[in-house]
Amino acid sequence: EKIADAGGGTLCYIEEPEQAVQEFGRLFNRIQSVGLTNAYLLFDLMPKIRFAELKPVAQVAPDTIELPLQRQGERFMVRLGDLMTDAQRVILANLYIGQLPQGRQAITNVQVQYDNPATGQEGVMSELIPIDVNVQSVYQPALNAEVQQAILALAKYRQTQLAEAKLQQGDRAGAATMLQTAAKTAIQMGDRSAATVLQTNATRLQSGEDLSEADRKKTRIVSKTILQE
């Protein structure tokens, strides 16, 4: 898991030996679909805008992972690694916004830097994309189902991480509670496989059982991605 996170790779769960061929096939297909390499997402923040102090940027698709924020002069960046031709990358950034005038206001410009193996080009810069918000005197939510799904995916991941931390501290009750919370989050996002795994492990802890290493690994897998049923 740590190797996959550090390298910007992917993680898979092989429960039965016969699943290995299928999973390796999926991974090789992923390798063949790499279109751009060594990609970075760059941010140019506007005045009165800043990143959250703790875990400001995370990827939530295709896998969930915290992305360390780096600074280069006035620009901020996170490393995305390889970009696939057939898989969307979804990134969440947690920004603090100071008081701004009402109406549409720019909060940041984003840009992608990448290498293109097909042409041999390195450090290619995409177009600069402005991101703005609608500042209101009276807040009126404009719900977006896609954004909500991304937020739930990150919540499921972080709730499971908290459960694992509590388990390492010997707090079985706290771990079970967080796993139940993560299971409810999984249900909200329609991830039934994750909900089943998380609730089953929570029930085991509540009944006094220990989680096996396989149980813990599967819990980490379902926290980061959606299992194929």
trRosetta pair geometry for C-beta under 8 A, 3 or more apart (Angstrom, degrees):
i j d omega theta_ij theta_ji phi_ij phi_ji
1 4 5.8 -56 -150 36 30 110
1 5 6.3 27 154 -17 65 107
1 11 5.7 29 -114 -114 69 141
1 220 6.0 -40 -102 146 152 144
2 5 5.7 -53 -145 38 32 111
2 6 6.0 29 158 -17 67 109
3 6 6.0 -57 -143 39 27 107
3 7 6.1 5 164 0 63 117
3 9 7.2 -11 125 39 76 133
4 7 6.4 -71 -141 50 22 97
4 9 4.3 -102 -143 76 67 98
4 10 6.1 -79 -155 82 121 12
4 11 4.5 155 89 -65 173 87
4 63 7.9 -50 149 120 123 168
5 8 7.8 25 180 -69 26 31
5 9 7.9 -62 -27 45 19 74
5 65 5.4 173 -130 -140 88 127
7 81 7.0 87 153 -121 53 142
8 65 8.0 -176 -120 82 53 160
8 79 6.6 -108 -66 126 136 100
8 80 6.7 101 -148 154 141 31
8 81 2.7 174 115 -38 157 154
8 82 6.7 150 113 17 121 73
9 81 7.6 -124 -55 166 46 163
10 27 6.9 -164 69 -114 121 88
10 30 6.5 -63 10 175 146 171
10 62 7.1 -16 -110 93 116 119
10 63 5.8 166 -128 -29 74 141
11 63 6.4 113 26 -135 91 150
11 220 7.8 -72 146 125 154 101
11 221 6.3 -147 124 -115 113 78
11 224 6.1 38 54 89 131 151
11 225 7.1 -176 68 -6 92 129
12 23 4.7 150 141 -158 151 122
12 26 7.1 131 -97 77 150 129
12 27 6.9 -105 -13 -60 142 110
12 221 7.5 45 -169 -135 21 123
13 217 6.7 146 -123 136 103 99
13 218 5.8 85 -149 -110 149 68
13 221 4.1 -3 -50 -107 126 169
13 227 7.2 -41 44 -108 128 109
14 17 7.6 54 161 -105 113 26
14 19 4.9 178 -144 90 77 112
14 20 5.4 45 -145 -83 144 69
14 23 5.5 -102 -81 5 102 158
15 19 6.3 56 44 14 67 153
15 214 7.6 88 -128 -168 79 118
15 218 7.3 37 -86 -89 107 120
16 19 5.0 101 65 -9 77 105
17 20 5.9 -28 -172 -10 49 116
18 21 7.1 -36 -175 18 50 103
19 22 5.5 -61 -163 43 55 113
19 23 5.8 49 145 -21 83 109
20 23 5.9 -62 -146 40 30 107
20 24 6.1 24 161 -15 68 109
21 24 6.1 -58 -144 40 26 106
21 25 6.2 31 154 -23 62 108
22 25 5.7 -56 -152 34 28 115
22 26 6.5 30 151 -20 63 104
23 26 5.6 -51 -151 33 35 113
23 27 6.5 33 151 -18 66 104
24 27 5.5 -52 -146 37 36 112
24 28 6.3 36 154 -19 67 104
25 28 5.9 -54 -146 37 30 108
25 29 6.4 33 153 -20 63 105
26 29 5.7 -54 -151 35 31 113
26 30 6.5 36 149 -23 63 104
27 30 5.4 -50 -152 31 35 116
27 31 6.6 39 149 -22 65 99
28 31 5.5 -45 -150 30 38 114
28 32 6.5 35 152 -17 65 104
29 32 5.7 -57 -150 38 33 110
29 33 6.3 28 153 -19 66 110
30 33 5.8 -63 -149 37 30 108
30 34 7.6 56 149 -47 60 81
30 84 6.6 -62 -157 -103 73 133
30 87 7.7 8 -131 -18 90 146
31 34 6.2 -28 -170 -14 39 112
33 84 4.6 31 120 -156 108 97
33 85 5.1 -129 -175 38 82 89
33 86 5.0 -69 -159 22 140 104
33 87 7.0 92 121 -5 139 101
34 37 6.5 38 169 -72 121 88
34 82 4.7 -43 -133 -177 113 127
34 83 7.3 103 -154 70 65 40
34 84 6.1 -60 -96 -100 42 60
34 85 7.6 63 126 -13 5 86
34 117 7.8 43 119 18 107 138
35 83 5.7 -54 60 99 93 86
35 84 6.4 91 3 -172 93 20
35 85 4.1 112 -52 -64 123 86
35 118 7.9 -24 -165 -20 63 122
36 39 5.6 70 118 -64 111 116
36 82 7.1 160 88 -157 51 54
36 83 4.3 5 58 49 98 112
36 114 4.2 11 169 170 127 141
36 115 6.7 149 -172 71 75 48
36 116 5.9 -38 -117 -95 85 63
36 117 7.7 178 -124 4 34 82
37 81 7.6 -42 -156 168 59 51
37 82 5.1 -18 -114 -106 66 78
37 83 7.6 -138 -69 21 26 73
37 114 6.9 127 63 -171 33 88
37 115 4.8 -35 73 68 86 105
37 116 8.0 167 26 -85 78 18
37 117 5.9 58 2 -37 121 106
38 81 7.2 -23 -95 -144 26 33
38 82 7.8 20 -25 -76 38 56
38 114 6.5 138 81 -150 67 53
38 115 4.6 40 48 6 114 114
38 122 7.7 2 73 -144 142 86
39 79 7.5 123 88 -167 53 57
39 80 4.2 -39 95 68 103 112
39 81 6.4 -16 43 66 84 21
39 82 7.1 116 7 -115 104 11
39 83 5.0 51 -20 -31 154 110
39 112 5.9 -11 -165 -173 106 103
39 113 6.8 155 -152 84 53 51
39 114 4.1 -6 -100 -99 83 98
39 115 7.8 -123 -62 20 59 65
40 77 4.8 9 175 -175 120 122
40 78 6.9 161 -157 78 72 35
40 79 5.5 -42 -102 -105 80 52
40 80 6.3 177 -99 10 21 87
40 112 7.1 158 79 -155 47 54
40 113 4.6 -4 54 56 99 101
40 114 7.5 -168 21 -68 60 58
41 77 6.5 157 79 -153 47 67
41 78 5.2 -8 55 56 99 88
41 80 5.7 84 -23 -41 94 117
41 91 6.2 -70 -11 -13 176 177
41 110 6.4 -12 -175 -166 92 108
41 111 7.8 150 -159 78 49 39
41 112 5.9 -26 -102 -101 60 74
42 75 5.4 -11 -166 -179 104 125
42 76 7.2 144 -159 80 53 47
42 77 4.9 -22 -101 -97 65 94
42 110 6.6 148 79 -158 57 54
42 111 4.5 -22 61 64 111 88
42 112 7.2 -176 14 -85 86 22
42 113 6.1 62 -27 -13 120 104
43 75 6.7 147 70 -166 51 71
43 76 4.4 -17 58 65 107 99
43 77 7.0 -172 15 -76 76 43
43 93 7.2 132 -88 -130 145 159
43 108 5.3 -23 -162 -172 93 133
43 109 7.5 143 -159 76 44 50
43 110 5.8 -18 -99 -101 62 76
44 74 7.1 39 -133 122 81 99
44 75 5.9 -41 -84 -110 72 83
44 108 6.1 149 74 -163 52 72
44 109 4.3 -2 52 53 111 97
44 110 7.7 -156 20 -71 74 32
44 111 7.7 38 -11 1 104 108
44 128 7.8 -8 18 -149 133 116
45 49 4.5 -150 -173 94 102 108
45 50 6.6 78 173 -93 160 38
45 51 7.5 -114 -73 -36 147 79
45 76 6.8 39 -21 6 107 120
45 95 7.6 174 -123 -135 114 122
45 107 7.3 -29 -147 159 69 65
45 108 5.1 -31 -104 -102 50 98
46 49 5.0 67 61 11 72 128
46 105 7.9 -159 94 157 162 92
46 106 5.5 131 -58 110 150 87
46 107 5.5 -125 28 -153 118 27
46 108 6.1 -127 -7 -72 84 45
48 97 6.8 48 132 -167 92 55
48 98 3.3 -103 -168 46 101 122
48 99 7.2 -94 -164 50 143 46
48 100 6.4 161 100 -72 147 89
49 95 5.8 -7 -169 -177 96 122
49 96 7.3 156 -156 81 47 55
49 97 5.7 -7 -108 -109 79 67
49 98 7.1 -115 -61 11 42 86
49 107 4.9 134 -100 -167 149 82
49 108 6.3 -143 128 -57 157 90
50 95 7.0 151 80 -158 30 73
50 96 5.1 -14 66 57 83 102
51 56 3.9 28 178 -150 110 160
51 57 7.4 -44 -144 -37 128 92
51 69 6.3 134 162 -143 170 170
51 76 6.7 141 -35 -132 137 170
51 93 7.1 -80 -119 -175 94 97
51 94 6.9 78 -163 82 69 70
51 95 6.1 -56 -103 -107 45 63
51 96 7.4 45 127 12 7 86
52 55 7.1 -22 98 73 121 53
52 56 4.4 168 54 -101 81 84
52 94 4.0 -15 -3 110 132 114
52 95 7.1 -113 -28 -85 79 16
52 96 6.2 122 -79 -33 61 96
53 56 7.5 132 34 -58 8 104
55 58 6.6 20 172 -53 99 108
55 66 5.5 -73 -138 -134 102 122
55 94 7.4 51 106 23 69 138
56 69 5.5 6 57 -38 116 146
56 93 6.4 16 153 -158 85 69
56 94 5.0 -131 -147 56 58 91
56 95 7.6 69 -164 -73 107 50
57 66 7.6 105 88 -168 57 61
57 67 4.6 -58 111 70 102 107
57 69 5.4 119 15 -72 120 99
57 78 5.0 -130 114 -62 152 151
57 91 6.5 -2 -170 -177 97 104
57 92 7.1 167 -150 88 49 54
57 93 5.1 -9 -103 -106 85 73
57 94 7.3 -142 -66 16 42 76
58 64 6.8 13 166 -164 114 80
58 65 6.8 -180 -159 90 78 36
58 66 5.2 -47 -105 -109 91 49
58 67 5.9 170 -108 7 28 86
58 91 7.3 166 88 -154 37 61
58 92 5.2 -7 61 57 86 99
58 154 5.4 109 94 -122 147 121
58 157 7.8 173 -179 75 144 147
59 63 7.0 41 112 82 113 62
59 64 6.6 -178 97 -136 67 35
59 65 5.2 6 53 52 104 82
59 67 5.7 87 -21 -44 89 117
59 80 7.6 122 -82 -125 134 78
59 89 6.4 -49 -143 -170 115 93
59 90 6.8 118 -163 78 65 55
59 91 5.4 -38 -100 -99 65 71
59 92 7.8 168 -98 17 17 74
60 64 5.1 10 -128 -103 52 86
60 90 5.0 -53 64 96 88 109
60 91 7.5 159 12 -103 79 20
60 92 5.8 47 -18 -13 120 112
60 150 4.7 125 76 -156 155 80
60 153 4.3 109 -170 93 114 129
60 154 5.2 -72 -93 -55 119 87
60 157 7.7 -144 -120 -7 80 139
61 64 7.7 6 -55 -67 40 66
61 88 6.3 13 116 95 121 88
61 89 6.7 173 93 -146 73 30
61 90 3.9 45 38 22 104 112
61 150 7.1 -85 -12 -112 109 90
61 153 7.0 15 -53 134 85 173
62 87 5.2 -32 -46 -177 130 126
62 88 7.6 124 -58 68 80 57
62 89 7.3 -61 -11 -99 71 57
62 225 6.8 20 148 -123 73 109
63 224 5.0 11 -168 158 92 102
63 225 4.9 -42 -113 -71 75 105
64 153 5.7 -167 -77 152 126 99
64 154 6.3 173 -143 -98 124 53
64 156 7.7 175 -17 75 169 93
64 157 4.1 -134 127 -70 148 149
64 223 7.0 -98 64 136 131 67
64 224 4.7 -146 50 -146 86 55
64 225 6.9 -161 7 -60 82 52
65 224 6.9 34 -60 -143 73 110
67 78 4.1 51 147 -168 126 134
67 79 7.1 -168 -159 52 101 59
67 80 7.8 -6 -128 -84 139 56
67 91 7.2 -18 6 -137 153 107
68 78 6.9 154 76 -130 43 85
68 79 7.7 9 59 22 87 97
69 76 5.8 -13 -172 -172 104 113
69 77 7.6 140 -159 72 59 33
69 78 5.8 -47 -102 -77 55 93
70 76 7.0 147 80 -162 46 60
70 77 5.1 -29 68 68 97 84
70 78 7.0 150 16 -89 84 40
70 79 7.6 47 2 -29 128 88
71 75 7.3 155 -157 87 57 46
71 76 5.5 -33 -101 -104 69 68
71 77 7.7 155 -95 20 22 75
72 75 5.2 -19 69 70 86 96
72 76 7.8 154 23 -101 71 19
72 77 6.1 8 7 4 113 121
77 113 7.8 -21 -135 25 134 121
78 91 7.3 157 72 -147 142 138
80 83 6.5 29 125 -68 125 92
80 89 6.3 52 -156 177 124 166
80 91 7.7 -74 -98 -69 110 132
80 112 7.6 -25 16 -139 147 103
83 89 6.6 -82 -125 -18 87 134
83 114 6.6 -39 8 -123 129 143
84 87 3.9 33 74 35 137 101
90 150 5.4 -131 153 -114 136 123
92 150 5.7 160 -65 147 116 119
92 151 7.0 126 -116 -87 150 61
92 154 5.9 -64 34 -50 155 150
95 107 6.5 107 131 159 159 132
95 108 7.3 -137 -99 -26 155 131
97 100 6.6 -47 168 -14 107 120
97 107 6.2 -53 -107 -125 116 128
97 133 7.1 -38 -114 36 165 159
100 105 4.7 154 160 124 142 177
100 133 7.9 104 62 73 153 112
100 135 4.8 -130 88 -90 105 156
101 105 6.6 144 61 -79 75 128
101 135 6.5 118 97 80 38 149
102 135 5.1 -143 -125 102 37 97
102 136 6.5 59 -136 -115 96 24
102 137 5.8 -27 -90 -42 130 86
103 134 7.2 -69 177 -148 23 63
103 135 6.1 -5 44 51 36 93
104 132 5.0 41 -179 148 91 139
104 133 7.4 168 -145 83 54 30
104 134 5.8 -29 -89 -98 64 65
104 135 7.7 177 -85 12 12 80
105 132 6.0 165 82 -157 30 94
105 133 6.0 -23 61 60 83 78
105 135 5.2 26 4 -17 123 121
106 109 7.5 7 -178 -55 122 77
106 130 5.4 -57 -126 -169 115 114
106 131 7.1 104 -153 75 69 46
106 132 4.8 -56 -91 -93 48 92
107 131 5.8 -55 58 101 89 93
107 132 6.4 139 2 -123 79 37
107 133 5.6 38 -26 -5 127 107
108 130 7.8 164 95 -153 40 52
108 131 5.0 1 65 50 81 114
109 128 5.0 1 179 -178 125 103
109 129 6.6 146 -163 72 69 40
109 130 5.3 -38 -102 -97 79 58
109 131 7.1 177 -96 11 26 79
110 128 7.7 147 72 -160 32 57
110 129 5.1 -28 65 66 83 98
110 131 6.1 47 -8 -25 106 117
111 125 6.0 1 168 -168 125 94
111 126 5.5 179 -163 64 71 87
111 127 7.3 -136 -121 103 89 27
111 128 5.1 -35 -77 -105 112 62
111 129 6.8 161 -78 16 54 78
112 125 7.6 151 83 -155 47 47
112 126 4.2 39 51 4 87 132
113 123 6.1 -19 -172 -153 108 54
113 124 7.0 156 -156 76 56 44
113 125 5.5 -21 -101 -98 77 67
113 126 7.5 -123 -67 3 34 80
114 124 5.5 -33 68 61 71 95
114 126 7.5 45 10 -38 107 97
115 121 6.8 -179 -155 99 56 59
115 122 4.6 -7 -115 -118 98 64
115 123 7.0 19 -81 -24 74 40
115 124 7.0 132 -106 10 25 94
116 119 4.7 14 110 38 120 99
116 120 7.3 -18 89 33 80 21
116 121 4.5 21 44 54 106 98
116 122 7.9 -138 28 -69 63 34
116 124 5.7 24 -16 -3 108 147
117 120 7.3 30 -160 -75 32 39
121 124 5.0 55 130 -56 123 115
126 129 7.6 -13 119 -21 115 103
134 142 7.7 50 46 3 135 142
136 139 5.8 134 81 -97 121 37
136 140 6.1 -115 171 17 173 85
143 148 6.6 15 -169 -47 94 128
144 147 4.0 58 85 15 112 112
144 148 6.5 173 85 -15 56 85
145 148 5.6 -54 -146 36 31 114
145 149 6.4 35 155 -23 65 104
146 149 5.8 -52 -152 31 30 113
146 150 6.7 30 150 -18 62 105
147 150 5.6 -54 -152 35 35 113
147 151 6.4 35 151 -19 67 105
148 151 5.7 -55 -148 36 32 111
148 152 6.3 33 154 -19 66 106
149 152 5.8 -54 -148 37 30 112
149 153 6.5 36 151 -24 63 104
149 189 5.7 111 -141 -137 73 101
150 153 5.6 -51 -150 31 32 114
150 154 6.7 28 153 -14 64 103
151 154 5.9 -56 -152 38 33 108
151 155 6.3 36 149 -22 66 107
152 155 5.4 -53 -144 37 34 115
152 156 6.3 40 155 -24 66 101
152 185 5.6 174 -165 -176 86 92
152 188 5.5 -141 -136 98 141 114
152 189 4.2 170 117 -64 140 118
153 156 5.9 -49 -150 31 29 112
153 157 6.7 29 152 -17 61 106
153 189 6.4 124 -63 -132 68 166
154 157 5.6 -54 -151 36 34 113
154 158 6.3 24 156 -12 68 109
155 158 6.0 -60 -143 42 29 103
155 159 6.0 30 159 -20 66 110
155 182 7.9 -177 131 -117 75 67
155 185 5.1 -146 107 -144 111 147
156 159 6.0 -57 -144 37 25 110
156 160 6.4 22 158 -16 61 109
156 182 5.2 95 -149 -157 64 86
156 185 4.5 -168 -79 108 80 126
156 186 5.5 92 -121 -68 133 76
156 189 7.0 -80 -37 17 136 141
156 191 7.3 20 -109 49 168 149
156 194 6.7 30 -174 149 141 150
156 223 6.0 -169 135 -144 86 63
157 160 6.0 -63 -154 37 26 108
157 161 6.4 28 151 -21 64 107
157 223 4.8 109 -119 163 55 90
157 224 6.0 73 -114 -91 110 49
158 161 5.3 -48 -146 34 37 116
158 162 6.5 41 153 -20 65 101
159 162 5.7 -51 -152 34 32 112
159 163 6.6 37 148 -22 63 103
159 178 5.4 -176 180 -177 79 88
159 179 7.8 149 140 -91 99 25
159 181 5.1 -134 -159 100 138 106
159 182 3.9 178 103 -76 122 91
159 185 6.2 148 17 6 152 147
159 223 7.9 -154 68 -133 72 110
160 163 5.4 -48 -149 32 37 116
160 164 6.5 37 152 -19 65 101
160 178 7.3 156 -96 139 25 104
160 179 7.0 61 -114 -107 68 65
160 182 4.8 87 -60 -119 78 161
160 198 7.0 -97 -96 -112 106 118
160 219 6.2 179 -161 163 119 94
160 220 7.2 158 143 -105 129 43
160 222 7.7 173 -100 87 159 80
160 223 3.5 -120 61 -106 159 134
161 164 5.8 -53 -151 35 32 110
161 165 6.5 34 151 -19 65 105
161 223 7.0 143 -41 169 70 152
162 165 5.6 -53 -148 35 34 113
162 166 6.4 33 154 -18 66 105
162 178 4.8 -142 97 -146 103 151
163 166 5.8 -56 -149 37 30 109
163 167 6.4 33 151 -22 64 106
163 174 7.8 -175 -124 126 55 71
163 175 4.6 90 -167 -155 74 69
163 176 7.8 116 -143 -43 109 14
163 178 3.7 -163 -74 93 85 118
163 179 4.7 96 -131 -55 155 76
163 182 6.6 -76 -20 -9 137 135
163 219 7.7 -105 94 170 130 137
164 167 5.5 -52 -148 34 33 114
164 168 6.5 34 153 -19 64 103
164 175 7.4 87 -71 -133 18 110
164 216 7.3 97 -119 -153 106 101
164 219 7.4 158 -73 113 105 129
164 220 7.4 45 -74 -81 147 92
165 168 5.8 -54 -152 35 32 111
165 169 6.6 26 150 -14 64 108
166 169 5.6 -60 -150 41 35 110
166 171 4.1 -75 -176 74 91 112
166 172 7.9 167 134 -73 99 13
166 174 4.0 -130 -163 103 145 111
166 175 4.2 -169 92 -66 110 76
166 178 6.3 143 16 8 140 138
167 170 7.8 59 -179 -64 31 15
167 171 7.2 -92 -72 63 26 64
167 172 6.9 57 -117 -101 69 54
167 175 4.1 73 -62 -102 82 153
167 205 7.7 -97 -104 -112 106 138
167 211 7.3 -27 -151 28 148 131
169 174 7.9 -15 71 63 118 137
171 174 3.8 1 142 31 120 120
171 175 6.0 140 98 -23 75 86
172 175 5.6 -55 -146 37 31 113
172 176 6.3 33 155 -21 66 105
172 205 5.0 -170 -175 -174 93 104
173 176 5.8 -53 -149 34 30 111
173 177 6.5 32 152 -20 63 105
173 205 7.8 177 -84 141 28 111
173 206 7.7 75 -116 -104 63 70
174 177 5.7 -53 -149 34 32 113
174 178 6.5 27 155 -15 65 106
175 178 5.9 -58 -149 39 31 107
175 179 6.3 31 153 -19 66 107
175 202 8.0 -163 124 -115 70 69
175 205 5.8 -129 92 -154 106 164
176 179 5.7 -55 -147 37 31 112
176 180 6.4 33 153 -20 64 104
176 202 4.5 109 -158 -156 72 75
176 203 7.9 125 -148 -50 112 18
176 205 4.0 -157 -76 90 104 125
176 206 4.9 121 -155 -56 157 84
177 180 5.8 -55 -152 34 30 112
177 181 6.5 32 150 -19 64 105
177 202 7.7 129 -48 -145 15 117
178 181 5.4 -49 -148 35 36 115
178 182 6.3 38 152 -19 66 103
179 182 5.5 -51 -146 37 33 112
179 183 6.3 40 150 -25 64 102
179 198 4.9 -171 -176 -176 84 84
179 199 7.3 164 139 -86 97 28
179 201 5.5 -114 -166 90 154 100
179 202 3.8 -171 95 -73 118 99
179 205 7.1 122 25 19 145 138
179 219 7.5 -53 -122 -141 114 128
180 183 5.4 -49 -148 31 33 115
180 184 6.6 35 152 -19 64 101
180 198 7.5 165 -85 140 23 100
180 199 6.6 67 -114 -112 63 70
180 202 4.6 126 -57 -157 78 164
181 184 5.8 -53 -154 34 33 111
181 185 6.6 34 148 -19 64 104
182 185 5.4 -51 -150 35 36 115
182 186 6.4 41 150 -23 66 102
182 194 7.7 -95 146 154 96 109
182 198 4.9 -129 96 -155 104 151
182 223 6.9 -33 -167 -108 142 94
183 186 5.5 -50 -150 33 33 114
183 187 6.6 36 150 -21 63 101
183 194 7.5 -170 -118 128 56 76
183 195 4.7 91 -164 -148 76 65
183 198 3.9 -167 -74 96 86 116
183 199 4.1 98 -135 -57 158 84
183 202 6.5 -92 -18 -3 136 139
184 187 5.6 -49 -151 32 35 113
184 188 6.6 41 148 -23 63 101
184 195 7.7 93 -65 -127 18 104
185 188 5.5 -50 -154 30 35 116
185 189 6.7 15 154 -4 66 106
186 189 6.1 -67 -150 46 31 98
186 191 4.2 -87 -166 76 86 105
186 192 7.5 148 142 -82 105 15
186 194 4.0 -145 -136 96 142 110
186 195 4.0 -167 97 -64 120 77
186 198 6.2 150 0 19 144 140
186 222 7.4 6 -109 158 144 111
187 190 7.6 43 -175 -72 31 22
187 191 7.5 -92 -63 55 23 64
187 192 7.4 57 -108 -97 63 57
187 195 4.7 80 -60 -104 78 146
191 194 4.2 9 134 28 117 118
191 195 6.2 142 97 -23 71 89
191 222 7.5 143 154 -173 126 96
191 226 5.2 -122 -122 -119 110 98
192 195 5.4 -55 -145 36 35 115
192 196 6.3 37 157 -22 68 103
192 229 7.5 19 70 -72 107 141
193 196 6.0 -56 -154 32 29 110
193 197 6.6 23 153 -13 64 107
193 222 6.5 -147 117 -123 90 119
193 226 7.0 111 49 -171 119 67
193 227 4.1 -113 124 58 154 115
193 229 5.8 -157 -60 -75 122 95
194 197 5.8 -58 -148 39 33 109
194 198 5.9 25 159 -15 70 112
194 222 3.8 159 -116 176 83 114
194 223 7.3 131 -146 -70 121 36
194 226 6.8 -79 -29 -121 118 61
194 227 6.8 158 -54 6 73 100
195 198 6.0 -60 -141 42 25 107
195 199 6.0 19 164 -13 64 113
196 199 6.2 -60 -140 41 22 104
196 200 6.1 25 160 -21 62 112
197 200 5.9 -60 -148 35 24 112
197 201 6.5 17 159 -13 62 109
197 218 5.6 -133 -151 135 136 110
197 219 6.2 -174 145 -93 114 59
197 222 4.8 150 60 -6 146 163
197 227 8.0 101 -22 -8 138 144
198 201 6.1 -60 -149 39 28 106
198 202 6.3 30 152 -21 64 107
198 219 6.7 103 -96 -132 67 89
198 222 6.6 -137 -44 101 93 136
198 223 8.0 105 -83 -73 116 82
199 202 5.5 -52 -146 35 34 114
199 203 6.3 36 154 -21 66 104
200 203 5.8 -55 -152 34 29 111
200 204 6.6 32 150 -21 63 104
201 204 5.5 -48 -148 32 36 115
201 205 6.6 37 154 -18 65 102
201 211 5.7 33 -150 -107 105 123
201 215 5.6 141 -107 178 112 114
201 219 5.7 -4 -18 -82 170 123
202 205 5.9 -56 -153 36 32 109
202 206 6.4 30 151 -18 65 109
203 206 5.6 -57 -146 38 32 112
203 207 6.3 23 157 -13 66 110
204 207 6.0 -64 -147 41 28 104
204 209 4.2 -71 -176 70 86 122
204 210 7.8 -48 149 72 112 14
204 211 6.3 113 101 -81 136 75
204 215 7.4 -72 58 -151 162 157
205 208 7.9 73 180 -49 30 11
205 209 6.9 -87 -75 64 27 72
205 211 6.8 -18 -68 -41 93 103
211 215 4.0 -128 -169 92 90 135
211 216 5.4 109 129 -55 122 84
211 219 7.5 -6 -171 -18 147 140
212 215 4.6 107 51 0 72 100
212 216 7.2 -138 96 -2 43 84
213 216 5.7 -53 -150 37 35 111
213 217 6.3 36 152 -21 66 105
214 217 5.7 -53 -146 36 32 111
214 218 6.3 28 157 -16 65 106
215 218 6.0 -59 -150 38 27 106
215 219 6.3 32 151 -23 63 107
216 219 5.5 -52 -149 33 32 116
216 220 6.6 32 153 -18 64 102
217 220 5.8 -54 -153 34 33 109
217 221 6.4 35 150 -21 65 104
218 221 5.4 -50 -148 34 36 115
218 222 6.4 27 158 -13 69 105
219 222 6.3 -59 -145 40 28 101
219 223 6.4 32 154 -25 62 108
220 223 5.7 -56 -149 31 31 115
220 224 6.6 17 158 -12 64 112
221 224 6.3 -74 -156 39 28 102
221 225 6.6 -47 175 43 67 98
221 227 7.0 63 130 -75 111 101
222 225 7.3 -90 -128 64 26 59
222 226 7.8 45 -146 -118 66 32
222 227 6.0 -36 -101 -27 87 110
